[in-house]
Amino acid sequence: QAHLVESGGGLVQAGGSLRLSCAASARTFSSYAMGWFRQAPGKEREFVSGISWRGVNTHYADSVKGRFTISRDNAKNTMYLQMNSLKPEDTAVYYCAVRKGTVVATTLDDFSSWGQGTQVIVSS
C-alpha cells in the first residue's frame, strides 16, 4: 500500500492559482501512473487529471482542460497539480492516487491507493 500525502490546498479568490503537491513513498512512486481526483460536498469523487509513470502522457477532465497542469518529479517522488484561473466550481477536496499500472487511467477503480486529501476553496 502506497503512502500518499497531499499539500498545497487553501482558500483563493476566483481567477487565482494554487499548486497542489502529492508526496509518495519511494518504493511505489516511479513505477506507476498517478492521478488527481476531487470531491465536492454532496457529490461523487471525480477524475481531474492523470499522468503516466514517466510523465510523458497526461489526461484532463474537460472541466479543467487548459487551466490545470499535472506533472511529476520521480527524483523527488512528488506529483503536482498546477491550478490556474480557478473557479468557485473547483471547490472540493483534492485527492492524489496511484494505480497499479503505468498508463494513464481515469476511473476510481483503476487506482489502488489514495491520500487523505487537501481542501481547495475558491471564493467568488
Disulfide bonds with the S-S distance in Angstrom:
Cys22-Cys96 2.09
